[in-house]
Amino acid sequence: MTKPKTPTAASGNRTGLDPSPADANRSEQAASVLAQEPGETLTTNQGLRISDNQNSLRAGARGPTLLEDHILREKIMHFDHERIPERVVHARGAGAHGVFEVYESMRKFTKAGFLQNPKMKTPVFVRFSTVAGSRGSADTARDVRGFSVRFYTGEGNFDLVGNNIPVFFIQDAIKFPDLIHSVKPEPHNEIPQASSAHDTFWDFISLVPETTHVLMWVMSDRAIPRSLQTMEGFGVHTFRFIDEAGKSSFVKFHWKPVLGVHSLVWDEAVKLAGKDADYHRRDLWEAIDQGLHPEWEFGVQIVPEKDEHKFDFDLLDATKLIPESLVPVQIIGKMTLNRNTDNYFAETEQVAFHPGHLVPGIDFSNDPLLQGRLFSYTDTQLSRLGSANFHEIPINRPLAAVDNNQRDGQMRQTLVKGRVSYEPNSLGGGCPMQRPWEQGGFVTHPQAMEGEKIRVRSESFADHFSQAALFWRSQAKWEQDHIVAAFCFELAKVTVAAVRERMVSTLTQVDTALAQRVADGLGMAVPKPPAGAKGVPRTDKPARDPALSMANGRKDSIVGRKVAVLVADGVDGAAIDAVRKALHAGGAAMKLIAPRLGEVKNKAGKMIKVDHSLPTVGSVLFDSVFVPGGKASAEALSADANAVLFVKEAYKHGKTIASSDEGATLIAKAARSAGTPDGEFQGPGVIAASGKAVNDVFTKSLVAAIANHRFAERPDLDSIVA
Ligand code: HDE
């Protein structure tokens, strides 16, 4: 028998982490008693080698199964308990490992060790998530995305548990259960899954005006990202940086994707939920697997303590952002995701983030939303992971040494030796000892405070609309169109007219044109502004903030883009080769799609392997479509309804469409069947002309068009039947 390769995870230790004391203890004895290599033989959980994994123990070949079968009972018992409660929010997630590097020392602002030395590579684990859906829901639901980063620093774990949208729904943690209950499936019938388009969500939202700003983001295409790799990330709350001398500055954290910020369009997101519910996690997994390591730059907006009150909004209010035009984002480092998980459950499911996992040099502000989170995250792990020892699960263990007098509890792994489990002590030489700030100990920033014990919201939190309006004004025309369409879609699913009216009435506070357009879309008159609206403080400064619009982002890369090439027998193989070369040089992938799987014979008689058959994919899974020439191929595809739909949909979704030579026949057929007025697809991003050969000029313009990602300004998109 050939010896199987020992699995890398067999030791049970996370790469880069020391084994737990229990493991170490065990390994001293192990060598002398081990009868087999780990990973080689099927065993019970007690290490008993199993001789028959096909049949349970029974009384005779046709007799009843015996209770005595301890091997069967152990196996089934474990299986029965394989599921743990999913996260109450952010249940669906995808994780990956990577590293973080700071570009230059941030010593001037913070003493955090991982932000000092550009040569240091700090390991990170990242989990992206949707908020509302269950674990099995679709990736492309309209939702905020979680963006949690754990830095395994030498001073302990620092968790930056943020989102892809810089502001939150509510200002005070006490409203969180209400918000989440409203967006989750309605309790009487558990409908709808992973969707905010239902009565209870809009009922709550329309009664809580502080949600208006985030709502503008959630109705924008930010809530349907093209990829996890093309999302920004935000720490949302204001935190503090503390320098060596104890001086504090306020700080907001940002992640800027190197690939730029790109999103789907709604029709595509809906179709993707059916075509590939794992669209985002697959994209992340494949990118890392292929060595196209996703990268984000780390940015900070720093506000000196003395400027705390210089803004029209309160820095402690999580429904507000600091416009980048007021305080630019300084880029200070980079995160690279370079390793997929070995085991989804052990890592992505069991990771337990906590906004209270801080390191010296980073501290909280008094944001009442952040303060409320500090209780929740430990508490939820107790019911989710089942024990106070969840920090001992490998993915949760810090790299930094853990030494304290906490003991025992369910599922305890650490085997601490000795008789001392208290402090102060003399029997243990006083260890483990406290460390002052100067020696790396964590000291809470000593902020002076006074006040009455009261339940009130600060008046400085009262302006709910200025930044919602700033966001609206800062959007490109197509982005505004998509926001209007999203409001119309969501509110049209609301069955109670009074809720729709109340929501549109709130929108009059953001922008009258927005309210008018949404009212038109819903077939209703614009209601009056809410009572008391006039008393609310407002500002229209700044007029615009370019950073809020995706239209102003980077569009210089095709890394990770996926291009579909539609082929049939007789296709022009040389055209495919030339386009493949250009795409691969830029880091994009190309897939050949034919009416059926197997191979097609190209014009020169050579067989080429097909990657997918047309019925099993769809244009929504790709960023662009190329139809090469070859008369027979183009004719066969033009007669194939799936191929025609593929091109029509790609056009409707604003994607680059290219053809060479006779490939233009299919583009023309798709355009005619889409009902375009003059029977042609026109406008930006259509590189289709009969007789056009694949030369450098062609491939360059194709690559530039794909880098642009999408041509949302095509005039006829909404009229395309697809
Ligand atoms: Fe969370 N949130 N949250 N949240 N949150 C959780 O913790 C909570 C909030 C965020 O990938 C839970 O371990 C309260 C803001 C992310 O594992 C829970 C409040 C922001 C994740 C919880 C908030 C977030 C969570 C559920 C109001 C952006 C996923 C499972 C005060 C800055 C973490 C868990 C992961 C997860 C509570 C508000 C982001 C229940 C009470 C604001 C990215 O503890």
Residues whose N, C-alpha, C, O or C-beta is under 5 A from the ligand:
A	BS01	HDE	R87 V88 V89 H90 R127 S129 G146 F147 S148 V161 G162 N163 F168 A173 F176 F234 G235 V236 V351 F353 L369 G372 R373 S376 Y377 T380
